C-alpha cells in the first residue's frame, strides 16, 4: 500500500494559519473590490442625475442655453427634429433614462429626459472614474497578494514558535538510553500540553528502565543457574568417556547426553543473546581466515562426516576492522546453517569487500519461505533439529551494528547469505 504524503506538524500549523489569514484578507479584498465598483457606479449615476435635474430646471425657467458644470459634462437640448441631427450619432436614438455608452476610458454616462416636448440630454465622461476604479482594484489585488505572502512567512515563523518545545522534547528524547535513568523531561517553562506529554514520557521511561533492569537480572540469573548444571553434565560426560571399561552401548548413550547438553548450551546462549541489550563494542582488526576457522570449528565433525568441501578463497592477509565476537557469532550461525542443509557438495565462505558471503550447494530455500527465514523460531524444514534462532541472531547482530544482510536461494541449487560490512 502506497504511503500517503504528510506534512510535518510545523508545516501543517503554518498552512492552517496562512490559510485562515489569506481567507480573511481575501474576503475583505473581494468585498472592497466589489464595493469600489458599486460606489463608483452609484457616484457617477448621482452626478448625472443631479446634472439632468439642474438642466431641466434651468431650461424650464430660462430660454438661454445652460452651460455645463464641468469639462466632463455636455448638455444637449432638443426642441425640434432638426436639433436631433446636430448631436453626436450615439445619442440620437436613446430613450428617456440613463444609459452607458463605450467602455473603459471612453465610457460615457448619458441621461435623457423629456419635459413639455423638449428633450434634455446630459453626457458625462466617466472614463476618469473607471481609471481610478481600476487603479484601486489593482491595489486591492496587490494588497491581497502581499498579505498572502506575509501570512505564509509569518505562519511558518509562528508555527516554529508553537512547535519549538515539542521539537526540543523530541531531541532530548532521542538522546536517552532506554535502560538508564535520566533527568526529568518535564520542565517548569513548558506549556501545559507539552508538560503533560513530557510527564507521561518520564513515567513511561521509568517503567522501561525498571523492566530492563528486571530483564537483565533475570538473564544473568538464568545464565548462571542454567550454565552450572550443564557444565556439570558436560564435565561428567567427559570423565565417564575416559573410562576404559565403558560398553559401546553405554558410550553411545553418553555421547547422546553430551550432545544434548551441548545443544542445550547453544540454545540458552541464543535465547540470552536475543533477550539482552547489547552495548556497542570497540572495533578491532580481525583476520578473516582466522575468524572463519574459529567460527567453523564446531561444524568440522559434521563437515567431515558428510564429506563436504569447506572452501575459503580468501587471502591470508585479509583484515577487517569491526567487532570480532559479533562477526564470529554471525559466521558460526551461517556456517552451521549451511552445513545443516547441505548433504553433498560444498560450503564456501568468500569475501569481496565489503561483502562477506557464506554459500552452499544444499537444498536451498523455496520462495515462499524466504521472507520468514530471519524470524524467530521459524524453520522451513521442520524435520531438522534446531530452534530456528540462528538466522534471527544474525539479523539482530546486523541490525545492531548497521550491517546489511542479503539472501539468494533457489530450491535444489543452494543458498548464499551475504553480509555487507558497513
C-alpha positions as semicolon CSV with decimal commas, in nm:
position;residue;x (nm);y (nm);z (nm)
1;X;0,000;0,000;0,000
2;X;0,140;0,336;-0,105
3;X;0,223;0,565;0,185
4;X;0,040;0,898;0,181
5;X;0,244;1,216;0,175
6;X;0,207;1,405;0,504
7;X;0,346;1,741;0,606
8;X;0,517;1,767;0,942
9;X;0,341;1,936;1,231
10;X;0,512;2,273;1,186
11;X;0,418;2,294;0,818
12;X;0,061;2,186;0,890
13;X;0,024;2,460;1,153
14;X;0,182;2,711;0,913
15;X;-0,058;2,608;0,636
16;X;-0,359;2,644;0,867
17;X;-0,252;2,988;0,994
18;X;-0,167;3,110;0,644
19;X;-0,493;2,974;0,502
20;X;-0,703;3,147;0,768
21;X;-0,520;3,478;0,720
22;X;-0,542;3,458;0,340
23;X;-0,911;3,369;0,361
24;X;-0,989;3,667;0,587
25;X;-0,779;3,916;0,389
26;X;-0,909;3,773;0,062
27;X;-1,271;3,809;0,173
28;X;-1,208;4,170;0,274
29;X;-1,024;4,239;-0,050
30;X;-1,303;4,093;-0,262
31;X;-1,554;4,298;-0,063
32;X;-1,355;4,617;-0,127
33;X;-1,313;4,520;-0,493
34;X;-1,685;4,479;-0,546
35;X;-1,777;4,777;-0,325
36;X;-1,542;5,009;-0,517
37;X;-1,712;4,924;-0,845
38;X;-2,058;4,976;-0,696
39;X;-1,959;5,302;-0,526
40;X;-1,809;5,445;-0,845
41;X;-2,119;5,345;-1,039
42;X;-2,350;5,500;-0,779
43;X;-2,136;5,817;-0,769
44;X;-2,149;5,860;-1,146
45;X;-2,525;5,796;-1,150
46;X;-2,572;6,058;-0,877
47;X;-2,367;6,316;-1,072
48;X;-2,563;6,252;-1,393
49;X;-2,897;6,267;-1,206
50;X;-2,804;6,599;-1,046
51;X;-2,689;6,737;-1,380
52;X;-3,009;6,637;-1,562
53;X;-3,218;6,781;-1,279
54;X;-3,022;7,106;-1,299
55;X;-3,052;7,120;-1,678
56;X;-3,426;7,062;-1,691
57;X;-3,487;7,313;-1,412
58;X;-3,290;7,586;-1,583
59;X;-3,442;7,503;-1,922
60;X;-3,792;7,546;-1,788
61;X;-3,718;7,890;-1,636
62;X;-3,474;8,042;-1,887
63;X;-3,472;8,021;-2,266
64;X;-3,095;8,076;-2,274
65;X;-2,889;7,760;-2,319
66;X;-2,741;7,626;-1,994
67;X;-2,365;7,593;-1,952
68;X;-2,212;7,260;-1,838
69;X;-2,093;7,250;-1,478
70;X;-1,757;7,095;-1,565
71;X;-1,530;6,986;-1,853
72;X;-1,653;6,626;-1,832
73;X;-2,021;6,722;-1,884
74;X;-2,200;6,801;-2,211
75;X;-2,556;6,940;-2,235
76;X;-2,788;6,890;-2,529
77;X;-3,139;7,044;-2,558
78;X;-3,355;6,925;-2,850
79;X;-3,654;7,148;-2,932
80;X;-3,728;7,006;-3,279
81;X;-3,618;6,725;-3,513
82;X;-3,353;6,949;-3,669
83;X;-3,174;6,974;-3,333
84;X;-3,151;6,592;-3,324
85;X;-2,923;6,595;-3,627
86;X;-2,678;6,829;-3,451
87;X;-2,591;6,597;-3,161
88;X;-2,341;6,301;-3,177
89;X;-2,491;6,000;-3,350
90;X;-2,464;5,760;-3,045
91;X;-2,701;5,993;-2,856
92;X;-2,973;6,033;-3,120
93;X;-3,166;5,710;-3,064
94;X;-3,151;5,696;-2,684
95;X;-3,479;5,696;-2,494
96;X;-3,558;5,858;-2,160
97;X;-3,349;5,724;-1,868
98;X;-2,981;5,662;-1,802
99;X;-2,755;5,483;-2,050
100;X;-2,394;5,368;-2,068
101;X;-2,203;5,417;-2,394
102;X;-1,850;5,294;-2,463
103;X;-1,614;5,126;-2,218
104;X;-1,303;5,194;-2,013
105;X;-1,154;5,540;-2,054
106;X;-1,404;5,617;-2,337
107;X;-1,710;5,540;-2,127
108;X;-1,999;5,791;-2,127
109;X;-2,288;5,803;-1,883
110;X;-2,590;5,956;-2,058
111;X;-2,915;6,077;-1,901
112;X;-3,216;6,155;-2,123
113;X;-3,534;6,328;-2,007
114;X;-3,836;6,468;-2,195
115;X;-4,013;6,771;-2,042
116;X;-4,303;6,953;-2,223
117;X;-4,195;6,828;-2,564
118;X;-3,829;6,924;-2,510
119;X;-3,562;6,654;-2,480
120;X;-3,278;6,720;-2,240
121;X;-2,958;6,514;-2,265
122;X;-2,663;6,510;-2,029
123;X;-2,349;6,320;-2,138
124;X;-2,095;6,267;-1,861
125;X;-1,746;6,136;-1,941
126;X;-1,690;5,874;-1,666
127;X;-1,357;5,745;-1,805
128;X;-1,159;5,909;-1,526
129;X;-1,377;5,730;-1,272
130;X;-1,317;5,399;-1,449
131;X;-0,941;5,454;-1,446
132;X;-0,950;5,544;-1,076
133;X;-1,162;5,238;-1,003
134;X;-0,922;5,015;-1,198
135;X;-0,622;5,152;-1,008
136;X;-0,797;5,093;-0,676
137;X;-0,890;4,737;-0,774
138;X;-0,531;4,667;-0,882
139;X;-0,417;4,799;-0,546
140;X;-0,661;4,563;-0,372
141;X;-0,524;4,265;-0,569
142;X;-0,167;4,365;-0,485
143;X;-0,259;4,402;-0,119
144;X;-0,415;4,053;-0,114
145;X;-0,105;3,900;-0,277
146;X;0,125;4,083;-0,033
147;X;-0,088;3,977;0,263
148;X;-0,081;3,616;0,140
149;X;0,299;3,619;0,119
150;X;0,331;3,781;0,462
151;X;0,081;3,529;0,605
152;X;0,285;3,237;0,471
153;X;0,612;3,369;0,616
154;X;0,459;3,468;0,950
155;X;0,263;3,141;0,964
156;X;0,584;2,942;0,926
157;X;0,765;3,150;1,189
158;X;0,474;3,133;1,433
159;X;0,443;2,757;1,375
160;X;0,811;2,727;1,468
161;X;0,743;2,912;1,793
162;X;0,441;2,691;1,868
163;X;0,627;2,366;1,799
164;X;0,964;2,465;1,948
165;X;0,903;2,294;2,281
166;X;0,787;1,975;2,105
167;X;1,096;1,980;1,884
168;X;1,325;2,028;2,184
169;X;1,145;1,749;2,369
170;X;1,192;1,515;2,072
171;X;1,565;1,598;2,058
172;X;1,607;1,530;2,428
173;X;1,411;1,206;2,400
174;X;1,620;1,080;2,105
175;X;1,936;1,105;2,314
176;X;1,809;0,896;2,604
177;X;1,919;0,541;2,672
178;X;1,623;0,304;2,722
179;X;1,785;0,127;3,017
180;X;1,937;0,415;3,212
181;X;1,771;0,680;3,435
182;X;1,774;1,038;3,311
183;X;1,689;1,390;3,425
184;X;1,316;1,465;3,403
185;X;1,196;1,579;3,062
186;X;0,921;1,788;3,221
187;X;1,029;2,146;3,291
188;X;0,863;2,441;3,462
189;X;0,871;2,656;3,147
190;X;0,676;2,400;2,943
191;X;0,329;2,480;2,818
192;X;0,062;2,269;2,994
193;X;0,011;2,039;2,696
194;X;0,385;1,982;2,644
195;X;0,434;1,937;3,019
196;X;0,165;1,666;3,022
197;X;0,338;1,487;2,734
198;X;0,681;1,516;2,899
199;X;0,541;1,384;3,227
200;X;0,387;1,084;3,050
201;X;0,718;1,015;2,874
202;X;0,906;1,035;3,205
203;X;0,672;0,780;3,360
204;X;0,696;0,554;3,056
205;X;1,076;0,570;3,056
206;X;1,085;0,490;3,427
207;X;0,878;0,177;3,363
208;X;1,110;0,082;3,076
209;X;1,419;0,122;3,295
210;X;1,261;-0,092;3,566
211;X;1,159;-0,357;3,312
212;X;1,506;-0,361;3,152
213;X;1,675;-0,394;3,488
214;X;1,448;-0,684;3,584
215;X;1,511;-0,848;3,248
216;X;1,886;-0,810;3,281
217;X;1,874;-0,953;3,631
218;X;1,666;-1,244;3,506
219;X;1,905;-1,303;3,216
220;X;2,206;-1,300;3,446
221;X;2,038;-1,532;3,698
222;X;1,912;-1,767;3,427
223;X;2,253;-1,774;3,263
224;X;2,421;-1,866;3,592
225;X;2,159;-2,113;3,709
226;X;2,138;-2,297;3,377
227;X;2,506;-2,299;3,288
228;X;2,612;-2,450;3,620
229;X;2,423;-2,782;3,584
230;X;2,504;-2,802;3,211
231;X;2,873;-2,758;3,286
232;X;2,848;-3,032;3,545
233;X;2,676;-3,260;3,291
234;X;2,940;-3,197;3,023
235;X;3,224;-3,247;3,275
236;X;3,070;-3,572;3,396
237;X;3,033;-3,691;3,038
238;X;3,400;-3,619;2,971
239;X;3,505;-3,807;3,285
240;X;3,280;-4,104;3,205
241;X;3,406;-4,103;2,847
242;X;3,758;-4,154;2,978
243;X;3,656;-4,481;3,147
244;X;3,816;-4,778;2,971
245;X;3,560;-5,040;3,068
246;X;3,257;-4,848;2,932
247;X;3,050;-5,058;2,691
248;X;2,976;-4,945;2,337
249;X;2,609;-4,912;2,418
250;X;2,685;-4,703;2,724
251;X;2,936;-4,490;2,531
252;X;2,671;-4,423;2,264
253;X;2,423;-4,314;2,528
254;X;2,690;-4,098;2,690
255;X;2,758;-3,929;2,356
256;X;2,385;-3,859;2,322
257;X;2,381;-3,695;2,665
258;X;2,690;-3,487;2,583
259;X;2,540;-3,379;2,250
260;X;2,212;-3,284;2,417
261;X;2,398;-3,081;2,680
262;X;2,598;-2,904;2,409
263;X;2,281;-2,824;2,215
264;X;2,111;-2,701;2,530
265;X;2,406;-2,472;2,600
266;X;2,392;-2,330;2,248
267;X;2,017;-2,269;2,271
268;X;2,047;-2,098;2,606
269;X;2,319;-1,873;2,466
270;X;2,097;-1,792;2,166
271;X;1,795;-1,708;2,380
272;X;2,000;-1,495;2,618
273;X;2,160;-1,308;2,329
274;X;1,819;-1,221;2,184
275;X;1,692;-1,110;2,526
276;X;1,983;-0,884;2,617
277;X;2,052;-0,523;2,523
278;X;2,398;-0,521;2,364
279;X;2,603;-0,204;2,406
280;X;2,834;-0,104;2,118
281;X;3,180;-0,258;2,143
282;X;3,517;-0,128;2,033
283;X;3,608;-0,233;1,679
284;X;3,938;-0,412;1,627
285;X;4,139;-0,552;1,338
286;X;4,019;-0,905;1,265
287;X;4,195;-1,158;1,041
288;X;3,916;-1,305;0,829
289;X;4,059;-1,653;0,772
290;X;4,135;-1,699;1,143
291;X;3,789;-1,579;1,244
292;X;3,624;-1,810;0,988
293;X;3,826;-2,106;1,114
294;X;3,717;-2,041;1,473
295;X;3,354;-1,998;1,366
296;X;3,358;-2,325;1,171
297;X;3,528;-2,527;1,447
298;X;3,200;-2,656;1,586
299;X;3,095;-2,788;1,244
300;X;3,418;-2,965;1,146
301;X;3,296;-3,307;1,258
302;X;2,971;-3,281;1,059
303;X;3,157;-3,141;0,755
304;X;3,391;-3,440;0,767
305;X;3,106;-3,686;0,822
306;X;2,917;-3,557;0,519
307;X;3,230;-3,531;0,306
308;X;3,169;-3,165;0,225
309;X;3,428;-2,939;0,067
310;X;3,477;-2,642;0,302
311;X;3,627;-2,372;0,077
312;X;3,761;-2,036;0,197
313;X;3,900;-1,846;-0,107
314;X;4,022;-1,551;0,099
315;X;4,376;-1,413;0,119
316;X;4,571;-1,489;0,434
317;X;4,628;-1,119;0,499
318;X;4,264;-1,015;0,459
319;X;4,173;-0,798;0,760
320;X;3,856;-0,612;0,857
321;X;3,802;-0,369;1,144
322;X;3,491;-0,449;1,344
323;X;3,351;-0,632;1,647
324;X;3,528;-0,968;1,640
325;X;3,285;-1,153;1,867
326;X;2,985;-1,033;1,667
327;X;3,140;-1,138;1,334
328;X;3,237;-1,478;1,475
329;X;2,884;-1,535;1,603
330;X;2,734;-1,436;1,265
331;X;2,971;-1,666;1,076
332;X;2,916;-1,953;1,317
333;X;2,540;-1,940;1,267
334;X;2,561;-1,901;0,890
335;X;2,816;-2,183;0,851
336;X;2,620;-2,412;1,084
337;X;2,303;-2,338;0,887
338;X;2,479;-2,408;0,556
339;X;2,626;-2,739;0,680
340;X;2,292;-2,849;0,826
341;X;2,110;-2,808;0,492
342;X;2,389;-2,944;0,270
343;X;2,434;-3,322;0,226
344;X;2,686;-3,315;-0,058
345;X;2,898;-3,063;-0,243
346;X;3,049;-2,759;-0,074
347;X;3,020;-2,485;0,181
348;X;3,211;-2,172;0,079
349;X;3,299;-1,850;0,264
350;X;3,416;-1,574;0,029
351;X;3,495;-1,206;0,068
352;X;3,457;-0,931;-0,192
353;X;3,499;-0,611;0,005
354;X;3,278;-0,515;0,175
355;X;3,062;-0,823;0,110
356;X;3,121;-1,143;0,311
357;X;2,926;-1,438;0,169
358;X;2,852;-1,786;0,302
359;X;2,721;-2,007;0,018
360;X;2,645;-2,377;-0,016
361;X;2,522;-2,640;-0,261
362;X;2,246;-2,760;-0,032
363;X;1,871;-2,798;-0,065
364;X;1,804;-2,426;-0,099
365;X;1,505;-2,229;0,025
366;X;1,171;-2,211;-0,152
367;X;1,049;-1,860;-0,245
368;X;0,756;-1,870;-0,003
369;X;0,995;-1,929;0,289
370;X;1,246;-1,654;0,206
371;X;1,055;-1,365;0,369
372;X;1,037;-1,554;0,703
373;X;1,386;-1,704;0,730
374;X;1,506;-1,433;0,972
375;X;1,209;-1,462;1,205
376;X;1,249;-1,621;1,549
377;X;1,164;-1,990;1,575
378;X;1,088;-2,014;1,203
379;X;1,212;-2,330;1,032
380;X;1,134;-2,404;0,670
381;X;1,210;-2,774;0,719
382;X;1,057;-2,897;1,043
383;X;1,229;-3,235;1,015
384;X;1,570;-3,090;1,101
385;X;1,682;-3,026;1,457
386;X;1,707;-2,673;1,590
387;X;1,503;-2,389;1,733
388;X;1,514;-2,160;1,433
389;X;1,710;-1,891;1,617
390;X;2,037;-1,887;1,422
391;X;1,927;-1,653;1,145
392;X;1,727;-1,441;1,392
393;X;2,052;-1,385;1,585
394;X;2,232;-1,300;1,261
395;X;1,969;-1,040;1,172
396;X;1,978;-0,898;1,526
397;X;2,357;-0,853;1,517
398;X;2,347;-0,699;1,169
399;X;2,078;-0,453;1,276
400;X;2,272;-0,358;1,590
401;X;2,596;-0,297;1,401
402;X;2,448;-0,140;1,085
403;X;2,540;-0,430;0,859
404;X;2,316;-0,526;0,569
405;X;2,221;-0,890;0,516
406;X;2,105;-1,034;0,184
407;X;1,998;-1,383;0,083
408;X;1,971;-1,554;-0,254
409;X;1,841;-1,907;-0,285
410;X;1,672;-2,149;-0,520
411;X;1,530;-2,491;-0,424
412;X;1,784;-2,758;-0,515
413;X;2,054;-2,503;-0,606
414;X;2,182;-2,399;-0,262
415;X;2,176;-2,068;-0,081
416;X;2,403;-1,765;-0,043
417;X;2,386;-1,535;0,263
418;X;2,582;-1,212;0,223
419;X;2,676;-0,962;0,493
420;X;2,765;-0,614;0,372
421;X;3,007;-0,490;0,639
422;X;2,941;-0,114;0,676
